[in-house]
């Protein structure tokens, strides 16, 4: 067998191995998506994806200690809700950006993060969070979810304003630590804040 044929077989083997890794190893695919986020892809468009609805949703969320909180109880706060699962590569890819956003707001009483485990497996979900040193709170749904919020696509992120209105919805991975999205959250926190004082881009 000629040397060029051997090189061809080796390069084909490497390509197939990489492809298999991306297809079957969620963390590898997540890593690729994170790289694409860093170059500016997957930024959520708060202009086109902003949706205003009336505050008529009676949602209940349960934490790992069995404590339940309702969306109505959270009125007066900005509520960031993310539907995710540990086996979902796009979910894992966006998690570092959500964690950065969470770290910026974890001491703000008027911003709440609810990371909803779609598998209803607290042990697995909290284990993943601990392994990545994320401190975001994990919840499960304690009520039915209307399709307008979650139609089954993972990840899905929704944001409610202080009046309990759905102000943002995005299906698929996104960089939630982008300047525009951070500015969007700030505007929901402080509606009187002049747009000119918010970061652009």
C-alpha positions as CSV (number, residue, x, y, z in Angstrom):
1,X,0.0,0.0,0.0
2,X,1.4,3.4,-1.0
3,X,2.1,6.1,1.6
4,X,-0.5,8.5,0.1
5,X,-3.2,5.7,0.5
6,X,-2.2,5.2,4.1
7,X,-2.4,9.0,4.8
8,X,-5.8,9.0,3.1
9,X,-7.1,6.2,5.3
10,X,-5.7,7.8,8.4
11,X,-7.2,11.2,7.6
12,X,-10.6,9.6,6.8
13,X,-10.4,7.7,10.1
14,X,-9.7,10.9,12.0
15,X,-12.6,12.6,10.3
16,X,-15.0,9.8,11.0
17,X,-13.9,9.7,14.7
18,X,-14.4,13.5,15.1
19,X,-17.8,13.2,13.4
20,X,-18.8,10.3,15.7
21,X,-17.6,12.3,18.7
22,X,-19.8,15.3,17.8
23,X,-22.8,13.1,17.0
24,X,-22.7,10.8,20.1
25,X,-20.9,12.8,22.8
26,X,-23.1,15.7,24.1
27,X,-20.2,17.5,25.8
28,X,-18.2,17.5,22.6
29,X,-21.0,18.9,20.5
30,X,-21.7,21.5,23.3
31,X,-18.0,22.5,23.1
32,X,-18.3,23.1,19.4
33,X,-21.4,25.2,19.9
34,X,-19.7,27.2,22.6
35,X,-16.9,28.0,20.2
36,X,-19.4,29.3,17.7
37,X,-21.0,31.5,20.4
38,X,-17.7,33.1,21.1
39,X,-17.4,34.3,17.6
40,X,-20.8,36.0,17.7
41,X,-23.2,33.3,16.5
42,X,-26.3,32.4,18.5
43,X,-27.0,35.8,20.0
44,X,-30.6,36.1,20.9
45,X,-32.4,38.8,19.0
46,X,-34.4,40.7,21.7
47,X,-36.0,42.9,19.1
48,X,-37.6,40.3,16.9
49,X,-38.2,37.7,19.7
50,X,-39.8,40.1,22.2
51,X,-43.4,39.1,22.8
52,X,-45.8,40.8,25.1
53,X,-48.7,38.8,26.6
54,X,-51.1,39.5,29.4
55,X,-50.1,38.1,32.8
56,X,-52.6,35.3,32.9
57,X,-50.3,32.3,33.3
58,X,-50.6,30.2,36.5
59,X,-47.3,28.4,36.6
60,X,-45.9,26.6,39.5
61,X,-42.2,25.5,40.0
62,X,-40.8,23.1,42.6
63,X,-37.3,23.1,43.9
64,X,-35.3,20.0,45.1
65,X,-36.5,20.6,48.6
66,X,-40.1,20.3,47.6
67,X,-40.8,24.1,48.0
68,X,-43.2,25.4,45.4
69,X,-43.2,28.9,44.0
70,X,-45.7,30.4,41.5
71,X,-45.3,32.9,38.7
72,X,-47.9,35.1,40.4
73,X,-45.8,35.2,43.6
74,X,-42.8,36.4,41.5
75,X,-44.6,39.5,40.2
76,X,-42.4,42.5,40.8
77,X,-39.4,40.5,39.6
78,X,-37.9,39.8,36.2
79,X,-38.1,36.0,35.8
80,X,-35.6,34.1,33.5
81,X,-36.9,30.5,32.8
82,X,-34.8,28.0,30.9
83,X,-36.0,24.5,29.9
84,X,-33.0,22.2,29.6
85,X,-31.7,18.6,30.0
86,X,-28.3,17.1,30.8
87,X,-28.3,15.1,27.6
88,X,-29.0,18.1,25.3
89,X,-25.8,19.5,23.7
90,X,-27.3,22.9,22.8
91,X,-28.5,23.2,26.5
92,X,-25.0,22.5,27.7
93,X,-23.5,24.8,25.2
94,X,-25.5,27.8,26.4
95,X,-25.1,27.0,30.1
96,X,-21.9,29.0,30.7
97,X,-23.5,32.1,29.3
98,X,-26.6,31.7,31.5
99,X,-24.3,31.1,34.5
100,X,-22.4,34.4,33.7
101,X,-25.7,36.2,33.5
102,X,-26.9,34.6,36.7
103,X,-23.6,35.6,38.5
104,X,-24.3,39.2,37.5
105,X,-27.8,39.1,39.0
106,X,-27.7,36.6,41.8
107,X,-27.6,39.3,44.4
108,X,-30.4,41.3,42.8
109,X,-33.7,40.6,44.5
110,X,-35.6,41.7,41.5
111,X,-34.2,39.1,39.1
112,X,-35.0,35.4,39.5
113,X,-33.5,32.4,37.6
114,X,-35.5,29.2,37.2
115,X,-33.6,26.4,35.5
116,X,-36.3,23.8,34.6
117,X,-35.0,20.2,34.3
118,X,-37.1,18.7,31.5
119,X,-36.3,15.1,32.7
120,X,-37.6,15.7,36.3
121,X,-34.4,14.2,37.7
122,X,-33.1,16.5,40.5
123,X,-30.2,14.2,41.3
124,X,-28.8,14.2,37.7
125,X,-29.5,17.9,37.1
126,X,-28.0,19.1,40.4
127,X,-25.1,16.7,39.9
128,X,-24.4,18.3,36.5
129,X,-24.5,21.8,38.0
130,X,-22.1,20.8,40.8
131,X,-19.7,19.2,38.4
132,X,-19.5,22.5,36.4
133,X,-19.5,24.6,39.6
134,X,-22.7,26.4,38.6
135,X,-24.8,27.6,41.4
136,X,-28.0,28.3,39.4
137,X,-31.2,26.9,41.1
138,X,-32.7,23.8,39.5
139,X,-36.5,23.4,39.4
140,X,-39.2,21.1,38.0
141,X,-42.6,22.1,36.7
142,X,-45.3,21.6,39.3
143,X,-48.1,22.5,36.9
144,X,-48.9,22.0,33.2
145,X,-47.0,24.2,30.7
146,X,-48.9,26.0,28.0
147,X,-47.6,25.4,24.5
148,X,-47.0,29.1,24.0
149,X,-44.2,28.8,26.5
150,X,-42.8,25.4,25.8
151,X,-43.6,23.2,22.9
152,X,-41.0,20.5,23.6
153,X,-38.0,22.0,21.9
154,X,-34.8,22.0,24.1
155,X,-33.4,24.4,25.1
156,X,-36.2,27.0,25.4
157,X,-35.8,30.2,27.3
158,X,-38.6,32.6,28.3
159,X,-38.4,35.8,30.3
160,X,-41.3,37.5,32.2
161,X,-41.3,41.1,33.1
162,X,-42.2,42.5,36.5
163,X,-45.9,42.5,35.6
164,X,-45.7,38.7,34.9
165,X,-46.0,39.3,31.1
166,X,-44.1,37.1,28.7
167,X,-41.5,39.5,27.2
168,X,-39.1,37.1,25.5
169,X,-39.1,33.6,24.1
170,X,-36.3,31.7,22.2
171,X,-36.0,28.1,21.1
172,X,-32.5,26.7,20.6
173,X,-29.1,27.6,22.0
174,X,-28.2,31.3,22.6
175,X,-25.5,33.4,24.2
176,X,-27.4,35.0,27.1
177,X,-24.3,37.0,28.2
178,X,-24.3,39.1,25.1
179,X,-24.3,42.9,25.6
180,X,-27.7,43.3,24.0
181,X,-29.3,40.6,26.2
182,X,-27.8,41.9,29.3
183,X,-29.1,45.4,28.3
184,X,-32.5,43.8,27.7
185,X,-32.6,42.4,31.2
186,X,-31.5,45.7,32.7
187,X,-34.3,47.5,30.8
188,X,-36.8,45.0,32.3
189,X,-35.4,45.6,35.7
190,X,-35.5,49.4,35.3
191,X,-38.1,50.3,32.7
192,X,-37.4,54.0,33.3
193,X,-33.7,53.6,32.3
194,X,-33.0,55.6,29.2
195,X,-32.1,53.4,26.2
196,X,-29.1,55.6,25.5
197,X,-27.5,54.5,28.7
198,X,-27.7,50.8,27.8
199,X,-24.8,49.0,26.1
200,X,-25.1,48.3,22.3
201,X,-24.0,45.3,20.3
